[in-house]
Amino acid sequence: MAVSARRGLPLTSEEIYAAALRLIDTAGVDALSMRKLAADLDVNPMSLYHHVESKTGLLRGVCRLVDSRLQLPPDDGSPWQDQLRALAHAYRSIAQSHPSLWLHVNSHPGVIDQKGELWTVYNRILVAAGVPFDELAHTRKALVAFVIGLISSETIGFLQALGEEEGETDADATFEVAVDLIIASLEARHSRT
């Protein structure tokens, strides 16, 4: 671990990712640089490279940090519909808590670790919903694209602009309708008898 003469304490990966997330939340992903991060941490910029190889690696670590904080539904025997609803809300919470990171990640999919716990839980729920193994990847991708589109529209204000014309601006209600539609479509297509 690199030790900064100014700090006197070893720098940790967790500290780097947390500081990067703070900077992203404040100024956006495009404003993040290794120099700004190093200044925030009071270290030499080269010290960061002992922990992360590049800005892309830094963003992957930030995404892992955010994923580790998600309240994912446990495999507790509750109905898959309830678990899917909880997962959808957990996923949406990323966009609400970290909109700049969320928009960046969804326009740069190479940053996403699709082997993380979020995706493991998602696959488990789809299997519980009756999605056959040979349709799992396609179903997962279709639902992710639908939810990303909805949340992106919400994040950039598109849904609010649409709702204003109709006198309805409640994004939460729109999100619940979307989750209900996903659940109903899975029930209709893959119901187990």
Secondary structure, 3 states (H helix, E strand, C coil): CCECCCCCCECCHHHHHHHHHHHHHHHCCCCCCHHHHHHHHCCCHHHHCCCCCCHHHHHHHHHHHHHHCCCCCCCCCCCHHHHHHHHHHHHHHHHHHCHHHHHHHHHCHHHCCCCCHHHHHHHHHHHHCCCCHHHHHHHHHHHHHHHHHHHHHHHCCHHHHHHHHHCCCCHHHHHHHHHHHHHHHHHHHHCCC
